Amino acid sequence: MYNSTVSLLLYLILGTYQAFASDLSASGNNANPNEGTLAYTEILKNRPDEPECITANGQPVSLQDICAGSEPQQLVFEVASEETVTYTWYFTSSDGTIVDEEVYSGSENSYTPASDQFGTFYCIASAECGNIQSDGAVVQYVTAGTISGESVICAAPGSEPFIYTVAGATSAGEWSSSNPSIASIDAQTGELTVHAKGAVTIQYAISSGCYPVSDFHITINYLDQIAGNLTACLDGTEPQTEQLSTQLSTEGGAWSSSNPAVASIDEASGLVTPLAAGTTTISYKLATCATSIEAEFTVYSAGTISGPDEIQIGGASAPPDPEVYQFSVTAATPGGVWTSSDTEVVTVDETGLLTMLRAGTSVITYTLNTSCGTIKTSKTVTILTPGQITGSSVICNNGTVFQFEIENGTAGGIWSTTSPDIATIDQNGVVTPQAVGLFFVYYKVGNRTAQKTVVIMSAGLLQGPRAVCINSPSYMNQYYLIEYTDNGTWASSNPAVATIDEYGTFVPVSAGTTIISYTVTSPECGTLTTTQVLSVESPDNSVTRFEGYQVMTEGVNNLISDCSIVGTLESASIYNSEYPYFDAAVWLENGSTVIRVSPYGDFNQPASVVLYFTQQDFDAFNFKNSVRVPKNPTDISGKANLRILHFSGMGSPSELIDPTTITWNAAATRWEIAFSITHFSTFSIAAEATALPVTLASFKVEKQEHTAKLTWISTSEVNSDYYEVQHSRNGKNWQKLDIVSSGGDSDAENRYSYLHVNPANGANLYRLKMVDRDLSFAYSKIQTVTFERVVDVIIFPNPTSGQITINTPGWELVKSVKIYNLVGSVVYTSEKRPAKIIDVSNVNAGNYLIQLISQDGSVRTERIVISK
């Protein structure tokens, strides 16, 4: 029975302890016993009935709380028995590692737990008559636990609370701070809110026994707001520094600037030096803190105005609307106000966009109103413009001069004309007519040029045949009035020989001669008349215009004196082509015989050509030119000078051809000049000197943007005086550009150069006239440079009464198209995108000039006839 009773008691004790141990574990009572309080808690047990021979007078009772470090008090189990009683104490640890371990057995009814024994104790009192078991007494460790959290913290105004926790407390407690003005802590949650720099001690205390408390010391690094002036102005003077501070922050931090190019700051003192417009973030950081406090620092500056000191506007190529130029400010604060000191010269909008109005000077200013005052920056700009050329567009060629003026333009520009052979102009704008024709007057300031179309009025110059065959096609029978008004009257003195209509188109009627005249009445010049004798010939039907290899001609026009053969042609490529035909025409132009050969289809056909010229043709050429072609069949030097000038279509000369053979045919009394070509065009007599007064090592002409640079090198000069630089558009009419002094007598290499600043659009021919001291001279070879952008222009139909079509492979380079009448008035201007097809049905009948202006400003001029 004793054993069964003990077993039952052990079972009940163990069950009770296990429940207690579970609760105790959840309470965290495995804390350090040196940091808390001990207490004994009574746990009642269900025991079996006590034997009558032994009774319990008292159970182990709860002891008073004792502070940490005190020894536990005795546990006493008092029983009453007349027998000898043995007391056996058992211990089960709170962590379950020791279960019912006998810790004492003897006659003493008390037991003092050791300082590290935490768990449940009970006692069995045994006598001979039986035994009795005490209630369980629990020895529990009471502690405020251990505080966890940061011992050094960094905070700033508005920082999130810092969370502190406690581990191992045997019961719930409350938090507190030693200095709530520095940092306060929520009593329940342990959330610490920082208010200032310093140090505090936080505590966690539980209300048990002697109120165990856990302490935790915290050092607070506090980052307060940055104080001081956070703006600065730069006005071109010495920059003003600004002192920043953070008085309530922890000392010893470092200052920094996120953009030192805007403002720098002394790392230790916080002294800011503004440097450029913009914003930068000023930071104050403690070495022990990951975060910093920041403030935005703004530097205002009017900066520097960017833009040219001089702006060129106006000119012939300028747009119709006022020209603009974008100014800007560099290193400046945006939001300023732009102003101009003279709004009649230039205005400026809120973005700095200048609108130039006339010549003059204005001060452009950018002004900022800021929190640190008004600051500004300025720039003086000068507007240069050629303005407008004022004066009559019609000048009479009667020996008088004419004065042009500039309106709203910059003084000191350069006057020039496109055709000094038609009219010259001095630097006062005074024009002296030289010949009949249309030209442009230019006034140039910088790279802008004002332009005015001017016509030298006279009887004009008739361009057309001097002799024709009576059966020539009608489309070949046309006279043109070159560079003159179209309000005149055409007439034929002998209508029985030829009639002429109001457009200059004539009809041969019978063999004979007639005088073709053109008369015009001008308010400036009165009545003016120009004439030309026309000879109508009867053709010899037994011959053709050209003899050739299986080829034939379609028409005959513009003969020298009759309808005889003027040459032969051999071309297998023409014979094998789809159209084995060509036209041939002959006429006189400024004393030179001109022959045009025009195959049908492709012009790029190779051929062998022999041209026939009379001695009269050569004599007429020599009368007009200083370099001579043969004066007679035995003139060897004349043969050496003879060349064929090859033109591209009706346009500018493209090359000088050195003939293969030059033969005098005594039986036919004619000169026969043979040469080969790769494409067809127009040909005329030319001459090139073969003897030079100096020895030229080289003579070159090169384009330099819109100018032509001539360079030549001589290796020997004997009795040399000067070089005359000459220019021509057609290889026949030469104009003196300038005189360059030579080195005199020299065997050394001499280098020369000349810059032609105003070459013509299209082909420009240059040669040197080398003059000795005795005034003898010789010519260099001809050099050519082309400035034309729009080439091979074909305008058809011409004449026209409705539309014209412009065909050119360089159409994408055409900027605009204009049509002028012969007094210089514009009758048509293209839109921004010029059209190839132009309707001229509403334009009066007459002769007109059509201009194609290229992107680079070069101009191509062609002639058209509008009929009704």
C-alpha positions in Angstrom: 0.0 0.0 0.0 2.9 2.4 0.8 4.3 2.0 -2.7 1.0 2.5 -4.4 0.4 5.6 -2.3 3.9 7.0 -3.2 3.3 6.3 -6.8 0.0 8.1 -6.8 1.5 11.0 -5.0 4.4 11.2 -7.5 1.9 11.1 -10.4 -0.1 13.9 -9.0 3.0 16.0 -8.2 4.5 15.5 -11.6 1.2 16.4 -13.4 0.9 19.5 -11.4 4.5 20.5 -12.0 4.3 20.0 -15.7 1.4 22.4 -16.0 3.3 24.9 -13.8 6.5 24.5 -15.8 4.6 25.2 -19.0 3.2 28.5 -17.6 6.6 29.3 -16.1 8.4 28.8 -19.4 5.9 31.1 -21.1 6.7 33.8 -18.5 10.4 33.7 -19.2 11.5 32.6 -15.8 14.8 31.3 -17.1 16.4 34.7 -16.5 19.5 35.4 -14.6 18.6 35.0 -10.9 21.2 37.7 -10.0 19.1 40.3 -11.7 15.7 39.8 -10.1 13.7 38.6 -7.0 12.9 35.2 -5.6 9.4 34.2 -4.4 7.7 31.0 -3.3 4.3 30.2 -4.6 2.1 27.5 -3.1 0.5 25.0 -5.4 -2.1 22.8 -3.8 -2.2 19.1 -4.6 -4.9 16.5 -4.5 -3.6 14.1 -1.9 -5.0 10.7 -0.7 -6.5 10.6 2.7 -3.8 11.0 5.4 -3.1 8.1 7.8 -4.4 8.6 11.3 -0.9 8.1 12.8 0.5 11.2 11.1 -1.1 14.5 10.3 0.1 17.7 8.7 0.0 20.6 11.0 1.1 23.0 8.2 2.2 23.1 4.6 5.1 24.9 3.0 3.9 28.5 2.7 4.8 31.3 0.3 7.7 33.2 1.5 8.0 36.9 1.5 9.7 38.5 -1.6 13.3 38.8 -1.3 15.6 41.0 -3.4 18.1 39.8 -5.9 21.2 38.4 -4.3 19.4 37.2 -1.1 19.4 33.5 -0.1 16.1 31.6 -0.4 14.3 31.0 2.9 13.6 27.6 4.4 10.7 25.4 3.3 9.1 23.8 6.4 6.7 20.8 6.5 5.2 20.4 9.9 3.5 17.1 10.8 2.2 15.6 14.1 3.0 12.0 14.9 3.9 9.9 17.8 6.2 7.9 15.7 9.6 8.8 14.4 9.2 10.7 11.1 11.6 10.8 8.2 11.4 13.8 5.9 12.3 13.4 2.3 12.4 16.5 0.0 12.0 16.2 -3.8 12.7 18.8 -6.5 11.6 19.1 -10.1 13.3 21.9 -12.0 11.3 24.6 -13.8 12.9 23.8 -17.1 12.0 20.1 -16.8 15.6 18.8 -16.9 15.3 17.5 -13.3 12.2 15.5 -12.3 11.5 14.3 -8.7 15.1 14.4 -7.6 15.6 13.7 -4.0 17.5 16.6 -2.5 17.2 15.7 1.2 16.1 12.8 3.5 16.4 12.9 7.2 14.9 14.0 10.5 14.8 17.7 9.6 11.4 18.9 8.5 12.9 21.9 6.7 14.8 22.4 3.5 16.6 25.5 2.2 16.8 25.6 -1.6 20.0 26.5 -3.2 20.3 29.8 -4.9 20.2 28.2 -8.3 17.3 25.8 -7.6 14.1 27.1 -9.3 11.2 24.8 -9.6 8.8 22.8 -7.4 9.6 21.3 -4.0 7.5 18.9 -2.0 8.2 16.7 1.1 7.0 13.2 2.1 6.9 12.6 5.8 7.2 8.9 6.6 6.4 7.0 9.8 5.9 3.3 10.5 2.2 3.7 10.3 2.3 5.4 6.9 3.4 8.6 5.2 2.0 12.0 4.2 2.9 14.3 1.3 3.1 18.1 1.5 1.7 20.4 -1.0 4.1 21.6 -3.7 6.0 24.8 -3.0 7.2 26.7 -6.1 10.4 28.6 -5.9 10.1 31.2 -8.7 12.8 33.7 -10.1 11.3 37.2 -10.4 13.1 39.6 -12.8 12.6 42.8 -14.9 14.5 41.2 -17.7 17.1 42.6 -20.1 16.5 45.7 -22.3 17.4 45.6 -25.9 17.8 48.5 -28.3 20.4 51.1 -29.6 22.6 52.6 -27.0 23.7 55.4 -29.4 21.0 56.9 -31.6 20.8 59.6 -34.2 17.6 61.7 -34.4 16.2 64.8 -36.0 13.0 66.7 -35.7 10.2 64.5 -36.9 12.2 61.3 -36.6 10.3 58.1 -36.2 10.2 56.7 -32.5 12.9 54.3 -31.5 11.6 50.9 -30.3 13.1 49.3 -27.1 12.2 45.8 -25.9 12.7 43.8 -22.8 13.4 40.0 -22.7 13.2 37.7 -19.7 10.8 39.7 -17.5 8.7 37.4 -15.3 5.8 39.8 -15.5 4.6 42.9 -17.2 6.2 46.2 -16.2 6.3 49.9 -17.2 8.9 52.0 -19.1 10.3 55.3 -17.9 12.9 57.9 -18.9 15.4 59.6 -16.7 15.0 62.9 -18.7 11.7 63.2 -20.7 12.8 66.6 -22.0 15.6 64.9 -23.9 13.7 61.7 -24.7 10.4 60.4 -23.6 9.3 56.8 -23.7 5.8 55.3 -23.9 5.2 53.4 -20.6 3.6 50.5 -22.3 5.1 50.1 -25.8 8.7 51.2 -25.2 8.6 53.7 -28.1 11.3 56.3 -27.4 10.7 59.8 -28.9 13.7 62.1 -29.1 13.4 65.8 -28.4 17.0 67.0 -28.0 20.6 66.0 -27.8 22.0 64.5 -24.6 21.9 61.2 -22.7 19.1 59.4 -20.8 18.6 56.2 -18.9 15.5 54.3 -19.6 14.1 51.7 -17.1 11.7 48.8 -17.2 10.2 48.0 -13.8 7.8 45.3 -12.6 5.6 45.6 -9.5 6.7 42.5 -7.6 8.6 42.0 -4.3 11.1 44.8 -4.2 10.2 46.0 -7.7 13.0 44.7 -9.9 14.2 47.3 -12.5 16.3 47.0 -15.7 18.3 50.1 -16.7 19.6 51.0 -20.2 21.8 54.0 -20.9 21.3 55.9 -24.2 23.5 58.5 -25.9 21.4 60.7 -28.3 23.0 62.5 -31.2 20.5 65.1 -32.3 20.3 66.8 -35.7 18.3 70.0 -35.5 17.2 72.2 -38.4 19.7 74.2 -40.3 19.5 77.9 -39.5 20.6 81.0 -41.5 20.0 82.7 -44.8 19.5 80.1 -47.5 19.7 82.4 -50.5 22.5 84.5 -52.1 22.9 86.7 -55.2 25.7 87.0 -57.7 25.8 90.4 -59.4 29.3 90.4 -60.8 31.0 91.7 -57.7 32.8 89.7 -55.0 30.4 87.0 -53.8 28.8 87.5 -50.3 29.3 84.6 -47.9 26.5 83.3 -45.7 27.0 81.7 -42.2 24.8 78.7 -41.5 24.4 77.0 -38.1 22.5 74.2 -36.3 22.7 75.3 -32.7 20.6 72.5 -31.1 22.4 69.8 -32.9 25.2 67.6 -31.5 28.5 69.3 -32.1 31.4 68.0 -34.2 29.5 67.3 -37.4 30.7 68.0 -40.9 29.1 70.4 -43.4 28.9 69.6 -47.1 27.4 70.9 -50.4 25.8 68.5 -53.0 26.8 70.9 -55.8 30.1 72.7 -55.0 29.9 74.4 -58.4 26.9 76.3 -57.2 28.0 77.0 -53.6 30.8 75.6 -51.5 30.7 75.4 -47.6 33.4 75.2 -45.0 33.3 71.7 -43.6 33.9 72.8 -40.0 32.3 76.3 -39.7 29.3 76.1 -42.1 30.4 79.3 -44.0 28.8 79.2 -47.5 30.4 80.8 -50.5 28.0 81.2 -53.5 29.7 80.6 -56.9 27.0 80.1 -59.7 23.3 80.2 -60.3 21.4 77.1 -59.2 20.5 75.1 -56.1 22.5 72.9 -53.9 21.7 70.8 -50.9 23.6 71.8 -47.7 24.0 68.8 -45.3 25.2 68.6 -41.7 26.3 65.0 -40.7 27.6 63.4 -37.6 30.3 60.8 -38.1 28.3 58.4 -35.8 25.0 58.9 -37.7 24.0 57.4 -41.0 21.5 60.2 -41.7 22.0 63.9 -42.0 19.9 67.1 -41.9 19.6 69.0 -45.2 18.5 72.4 -46.5 18.2 73.7 -50.0 20.5 76.7 -50.7 19.6 78.8 -53.8 22.1 81.1 -55.6 20.5 83.7 -57.9 22.5 85.1 -60.8 21.7 87.1 -64.0 24.6 85.2 -65.6 26.1 86.3 -68.9 24.2 87.0 -72.1 25.2 84.8 -75.0 24.9 86.2 -78.5 26.9 88.0 -81.1 28.0 91.6 -80.7 26.9 92.3 -84.3 24.0 90.8 -86.2 23.6 91.1 -89.9 20.1 91.3 -91.4 18.4 92.3 -94.6 19.7 91.9 -98.1 18.3 90.3 -101.3 18.3 86.8 -99.8 16.6 87.8 -96.5 13.1 86.6 -95.7 10.2 89.0 -96.1 9.4 89.0 -92.4 11.6 90.6 -89.8 14.6 88.5 -89.0 15.1 87.1 -85.5 18.0 85.8 -83.4 17.9 83.8 -80.2 19.8 85.2 -77.3 20.3 83.3 -74.1 21.9 83.6 -70.7 24.5 81.2 -69.4 24.9 80.4 -65.7 21.8 82.4 -65.0 18.7 81.8 -62.9 15.6 81.4 -65.1 12.6 83.6 -64.8 14.2 87.0 -65.6 12.9 89.7 -67.8 14.4 90.7 -71.2 14.5 94.3 -72.3 15.9 96.3 -75.2 17.1 99.9 -74.8 16.0 100.9 -78.3 12.9 99.0 -79.5 13.1 100.8 -82.9 16.3 99.0 -83.6 15.6 95.6 -82.0 12.9 94.1 -79.7 13.2 91.2 -77.4 10.5 88.8 -76.1 10.3 87.0 -72.8 12.5 84.1 -74.1 15.3 86.3 -75.3 14.3 86.1 -79.0 15.5 89.3 -80.7 13.5 90.8 -83.6 15.8 93.0 -85.7 14.1 96.0 -87.3 16.7 98.4 -88.6 20.4 99.4 -88.4 21.5 100.7 -85.0 22.7 99.8 -81.6 20.7 98.6 -78.5 21.5 97.4 -75.1 19.9 94.0 -74.3 19.4 93.4 -70.6 18.3 90.4 -68.5 16.9 91.4 -65.1 16.0 89.2 -62.1 14.1 90.3 -59.0 15.1 88.0 -56.2 14.8 87.7 -52.4 18.3 89.2 -52.2 17.6 92.1 -54.5 17.5 93.1 -58.2 20.4 91.8 -60.3 20.9 92.2 -64.1 23.3 91.6 -66.9 23.6 93.5 -70.2 25.0 93.2 -73.7 25.4 95.8 -76.4 24.4 94.5 -79.9 24.8 96.3 -83.2 22.4 95.6 -86.1 24.1 95.8 -89.5 22.0 95.8 -92.6 22.5 97.0 -96.2 19.0 98.4 -96.0 17.2 99.2 -99.3 18.8 100.7 -102.4 16.8 103.7 -103.6 16.9 105.2 -107.0 15.5 104.7 -110.5 15.5 101.3 -112.0 16.0 102.8 -115.5 19.1 104.7 -116.5 19.7 106.3 -119.9 22.9 105.6 -121.6 23.5 109.2 -122.6 26.8 109.9 -120.9 25.3 111.0 -117.5 25.9 109.4 -114.1 23.3 108.4 -111.6 23.4 108.5 -107.8 22.0 105.6 -105.7 21.2 106.0 -102.0 20.8 103.6 -99.0 17.7 103.8 -96.9 17.6 102.4 -93.3 21.0 100.8 -93.9 24.4 100.7 -92.2 26.9 103.2 -93.6 30.3 102.1 -94.9 29.2 99.2 -97.0 30.6 98.2 -100.4 28.9 99.1 -103.7 29.3 96.8 -106.7 27.5 95.8 -109.9 27.2 92.4 -111.5 28.3 93.6 -114.9 31.0 96.4 -114.8 31.0 96.1 -118.6 27.4 97.4 -118.5 27.8 99.9 -115.7 30.3 100.7 -113.0 29.6 102.1 -109.5 31.9 103.9 -107.1 31.8 103.7 -103.3 29.5 106.7 -103.1 26.8 104.8 -105.1 27.4 106.8 -108.3 26.7 104.7 -111.4 28.4 105.3 -114.8 26.7 103.5 -117.7 29.1 101.7 -120.0 26.8 99.7 -122.3 23.2 98.6 -122.9 21.8 95.9 -120.7 20.3 94.8 -117.4 22.4 94.5 -114.3 22.2 94.3 -110.6 23.5 97.0 -108.2 24.7 95.5 -104.9 25.3 97.2 -101.6 27.1 94.8 -99.2 27.4 95.1 -95.4 29.2 92.1 -93.8 27.8 89.1 -95.7 24.4 90.7 -96.4 23.8 92.3 -99.7 21.0 94.6 -100.9 20.1 94.2 -104.6 18.4 96.4 -107.1 17.7 95.5 -110.8 18.7 98.3 -113.1 18.3 98.6 -116.9 20.6 100.8 -119.0 18.1 102.3 -121.5 19.0 102.8 -125.1 17.9 101.6 -128.4 18.8 98.1 -127.1 20.6 95.2 -128.7 18.9 92.9 -131.2 19.9 89.3 -131.0 19.1 87.2 -134.0 20.1 86.1 -137.5 21.7 88.3 -140.0 21.0 85.9 -142.8 18.6 83.0 -143.3 17.4 80.6 -145.9 14.0 81.4 -147.3 12.7 77.9 -146.2 14.0 78.0 -142.6 11.6 76.6 -140.0 9.5 79.2 -138.3 10.6 78.3 -134.8 14.1 79.3 -135.7 13.1 82.8 -137.0 13.1 84.8 -133.8 14.7 88.1 -132.8 15.2 88.9 -129.2 15.6 92.2 -127.5 18.3 91.8 -124.9 18.0 93.5 -121.5 15.4 96.1 -122.4 11.8 97.0 -122.0 9.2 95.1 -124.0 6.9 98.0 -124.7 8.4 98.8 -128.1 7.4 98.1 -131.6 8.9 95.7 -134.1 9.0 96.6 -137.8 10.5 95.3 -141.1 11.6 98.0 -143.7 10.8 95.6 -146.6 7.9 93.4 -145.8 8.2 91.8 -149.3 11.5 90.2 -148.1 10.4 89.4 -144.5 7.6 90.3 -142.1 7.9 90.5 -138.3 5.2 90.4 -135.6 4.8 92.1 -132.3 6.9 89.4 -130.5 10.0 89.6 -132.8 9.1 86.5 -134.8 9.8 87.0 -138.6 8.7 85.2 -141.7 11.1 85.1 -144.7 9.1 85.9 -147.9 11.6 86.3 -150.7 15.3 86.6 -151.4 16.6 90.1 -150.6 17.4 92.3 -147.6 15.4 94.2 -145.1 16.1 96.2 -142.0 14.6 94.8 -138.8 13.9 97.6 -136.2 12.7 97.8 -132.7 11.5 101.2 -131.4 10.6 102.1 -127.8 9.5 105.3 -126.1 10.7 105.9 -122.6 9.9 108.8 -120.3 13.5 108.8 -119.2 15.1 108.6 -122.6 12.5 109.5 -125.2 12.3 107.5 -128.5 15.0 104.9 -129.1 15.5 102.6 -132.0 17.8 99.6 -132.7 18.1 97.9 -136.1 19.7 95.0 -137.8 20.0 94.1 -141.5 18.5 90.7 -142.4 19.5 88.9 -145.6 17.1 86.2 -146.9 18.9 83.7 -149.1 17.7 81.1 -151.6 19.1 77.7 -150.7 21.1 75.5 -153.0 19.0 72.4 -152.9 21.8 70.2 -154.1 23.7 70.5 -150.8 22.9 70.0 -147.1 24.0 72.0 -144.2 26.3 69.3 -143.0 27.9 66.4 -144.8 28.2 63.3 -142.6 28.0 59.6 -142.2 24.4 58.6 -142.9 23.0 61.7 -141.2 20.8 64.5 -142.3 19.6 67.9 -141.0 16.1 69.0 -140.4 16.4 72.7 -140.7 18.6 75.6 -141.7 18.8 78.9 -140.0 21.0 81.9 -139.3 23.5 81.6 -142.1 26.5 83.8 -142.6 25.9 84.7 -146.2 24.3 81.8 -148.0 23.1 78.2 -147.5 26.4 76.5 -148.2 28.0 73.6 -146.4 29.8 74.6 -143.2 31.2 71.3 -142.1 31.1 67.6 -142.0 30.3 65.1 -139.2 30.9 61.4 -138.7 29.2 59.6 -135.8 28.3 56.0 -135.8 26.5 56.5 -132.4 24.1 59.0 -134.0 23.6 56.7 -137.0 22.7 53.8 -134.7 20.5 55.9 -132.5 16.7 56.0 -132.6 16.8 59.5 -134.1 19.7 59.8 -136.6 19.0 63.5 -137.1 20.4 66.8 -136.0 19.9 70.6 -136.5 22.7 72.9 -137.6 22.7 76.7 -137.3 25.3 79.4 -138.0 25.4 83.0 -136.9 27.7 85.9 -136.1 28.2 87.0 -132.5 30.5 89.9 -131.6 32.6 89.3 -134.7 32.9 85.5 -134.1 31.3 82.9 -136.3 29.2 80.5 -134.1 28.0 77.1 -135.2 25.5 75.1 -133.2 25.0 71.3 -133.7 22.0 69.8 -132.0 21.4 66.1 -132.4 18.0 64.7 -131.6 17.7 62.5 -128.5 20.9 62.2 -126.4 23.4 65.0 -126.7 26.2 62.9 -125.2 27.3 61.3 -128.5 30.9 61.1 -129.7 31.7 62.3 -133.1 34.5 63.6 -135.4 33.7 67.0 -136.7 35.2 69.3 -139.4 34.1 72.9 -139.4 34.4 75.2 -142.4 35.4 78.8 -142.0 36.2 81.5 -144.5 39.1 83.9 -144.2 36.5 86.6 -143.7 35.4 84.7 -140.6 38.9 84.8 -139.3 39.4 88.5 -140.3 36.2 89.4 -138.4 37.5 87.6 -135.3 41.0 89.3 -135.5 39.3 92.7 -135.7 37.8 92.1 -132.3 40.6 90.2 -130.5 44.3 91.0 -129.8 45.4 87.3 -130.0 45.1 86.5 -133.7 44.0 83.4 -135.7 45.5 82.9 -139.2 45.6 86.1 -141.2 46.3 84.1 -144.3 47.1 80.5 -145.3 50.8 80.9 -144.4 50.3 82.5 -140.9 51.9 79.8 -138.7 51.6 81.7 -135.4 47.9 82.3 -136.1 47.4 78.6 -136.6 49.2 77.9 -133.3 46.8 80.3 -131.5 43.6 78.9 -133.1 41.2 77.0 -130.8 37.6 75.9 -130.9 35.6 77.3 -127.9 33.1 74.6 -126.9 29.9 75.7 -125.1 27.4 73.6 -123.1 24.2 74.1 -124.9 23.6 77.8 -125.3 25.2 78.5 -121.9 28.7 79.1 -120.7 31.8 77.9 -122.4 33.0 74.6 -121.0 36.4 74.0 -122.7 38.9 75.1 -125.3 39.5 72.4 -127.9 42.9 72.1 -129.5 42.2 71.1 -133.2 43.5 67.9 -134.6 44.3 69.5 -137.9 44.0 73.0 -139.4 43.9 72.9 -143.2 43.5 75.7 -145.9 41.4 74.2 -148.7 42.5 76.4 -151.6 40.1 74.8 -154.1 37.1 75.5 -151.9 38.7 78.7 -150.5 38.0 77.8 -146.9 39.7 76.7 -143.7 38.9 73.2 -142.5 39.3 72.6 -138.7 39.1 69.0 -137.5 38.6 67.8 -133.9 36.8 65.1 -131.9 34.1 65.6 -129.3 32.2 63.4 -126.8 29.0 65.5 -126.7 27.4 68.1 -128.8 26.9 71.8 -128.3 27.9 75.1 -129.7 31.3 76.0 -131.2 33.0 79.2 -132.1 36.5 80.4 -133.0 38.8 81.2 -130.2 42.5 82.0 -129.8 45.0 81.3 -127.1 48.5 82.9 -127.1 51.4 80.5 -127.5 54.2 82.9 -126.6 54.5 84.4 -123.1 56.7 87.4 -122.1 57.4 85.5 -118.8 57.9 81.8 -118.1 54.9 80.5 -116.1 55.4 77.4 -114.1 51.7 77.3 -113.2 48.5 79.3 -113.4 45.4 78.0 -111.4 42.0 79.2 -110.4 40.2 77.7 -107.4 37.0 78.3 -105.7 37.1 79.6 -102.1 33.5 79.6 -101.0 31.9 82.4 -103.1 35.2 83.9 -104.4 37.7 82.8 -107.1 41.4 82.7 -106.1 43.9 83.0 -108.9 47.5 81.8 -108.2 50.4 81.7 -110.6 54.2 81.0 -110.4 56.8 82.4 -112.7 60.3 81.0 -113.0 61.7 83.7 -115.3 60.9 87.3 -115.8 62.9 89.5 -118.1 61.9 93.2 -118.6 58.5 92.3 -117.1 56.3 95.2 -116.0 52.9 93.9 -114.7 50.2 91.3 -115.0 46.7 92.3 -116.0 44.1 90.0 -114.6 41.2 89.6 -117.0 37.8 88.0 -116.7 35.2 86.8 -119.2 31.9 85.1 -119.2 32.0 83.8 -122.8 35.6 83.6 -123.8 35.2 86.5 -126.2 34.6 89.7 -124.2 37.3 90.2 -121.6 37.2 92.7 -118.8 40.2 93.9 -116.8 39.8 93.1 -113.1 43.1 94.5 -111.7 46.8 95.0 -112.3 49.4 93.0 -110.3 53.0 94.3 -110.4 55.6 91.8 -111.5 59.0 91.1 -110.1 60.8 92.8 -113.0 64.0 90.9 -114.0 64.3 87.7 -112.1 65.3 84.1 -112.6 64.0 83.1 -109.2 60.6 81.6 -108.6 57.9 84.3 -108.0 54.5 83.6 -106.6 51.4 85.7 -107.2 47.8 85.6 -106.2 44.6 87.6 -106.8 41.1 87.2 -105.2 38.1 87.8 -107.4 35.5 88.6 -104.7 32.5 88.9 -107.0 32.6 86.2 -109.6 29.5 85.6 -111.8 27.1 82.8 -111.5 28.0 80.1 -113.9 31.4 79.7 -115.7 34.0 82.3 -115.1 37.0 82.4 -117.4 40.3 84.0 -116.4 43.6 84.8 -118.2 46.7 86.8 -117.5 47.8 89.6 -119.9 51.6 89.7 -119.3 52.9 93.1 -120.2 56.6 94.1 -120.7 58.1 97.5 -120.1 58.0 98.2 -123.8 54.2 97.5 -123.7 54.5 94.3 -125.7 52.3 91.6 -124.2 51.1 88.0 -124.4 48.3 86.0 -122.8 48.4 83.0 -120.6 46.2 80.0 -121.1 42.5 80.4 -120.0 41.5 78.9 -116.7 37.8 78.3 -115.8 35.9 77.9 -112.5 32.2 77.5 -112.2 30.0 78.9 -109.4 26.8 77.9 -110.9 24.7 75.6 -108.8 21.7 75.2 -111.1 23.0 73.8 -114.5 21.5 72.6 -117.7 18.3 74.5 -117.3 15.7 73.8 -120.0 12.6 75.9 -120.1 9.8 74.8 -122.4 7.8 75.7 -124.3 9.6 78.9 -125.2 7.8 81.1 -126.4 4.7 80.3 -124.4 1.3 81.7 -123.8 0.2 79.6 -120.8 2.6 77.5 -118.7 6.3 77.0 -118.7 8.1 74.0 -117.3 11.6 74.3 -115.7 13.7 71.2 -116.1 17.1 71.0 -114.4 18.9 68.1 -112.6 19.8 70.5 -109.7 16.2 71.3 -108.8 16.6 70.4 -105.2 19.2 73.2 -105.0 16.7 75.8 -106.2 15.6 78.1 -103.4 13.3 80.4 -105.3 12.2 81.4 -108.8 11.6 85.0 -110.0 10.5 86.5 -113.3 11.5 90.0 -114.2 10.4 92.2 -117.1 13.1 94.1 -118.9 12.8 97.2 -116.7 13.6 95.2 -113.6 10.1 94.8 -112.1 9.3 91.4 -110.6 6.2 89.9 -112.2 6.4 86.5 -110.5 7.9 85.2 -107.2 7.7 81.6 -106.2 6.3 80.4 -102.9 8.6 79.0 -100.2 8.7 75.7 -102.2 9.2 76.7 -105.9 7.2 74.8 -108.5 8.7 73.4 -111.7 5.5 74.4 -113.6 4.6 78.1 -113.6 1.4 79.6 -115.0 2.2 82.8 -116.9 -1.1 83.2 -118.7 -1.9 86.4 -116.7 1.5 88.0 -117.6 1.6 90.5 -120.5 3.2 89.4 -123.7 6.9 90.3 -124.1 10.5 89.3 -123.3 11.3 88.4 -119.7 14.2 87.1 -117.6 13.6 84.2 -115.3 16.0 83.7 -112.4 16.7 80.5 -110.5 18.2 81.4 -107.1 20.2 78.6 -105.5 20.5 77.7 -101.8 24.0 79.3 -101.7 22.7 82.6 -103.2 24.0 82.0 -106.8 21.7 83.0 -109.6 21.0 81.4 -113.0 19.2 83.7 -115.5 17.4 82.5 -118.6 15.4 84.4 -121.2 11.8 83.5 -122.1 9.2 85.0 -124.5 5.5 85.2 -123.5 3.1 85.4 -126.4 -0.6 85.8 -126.6 
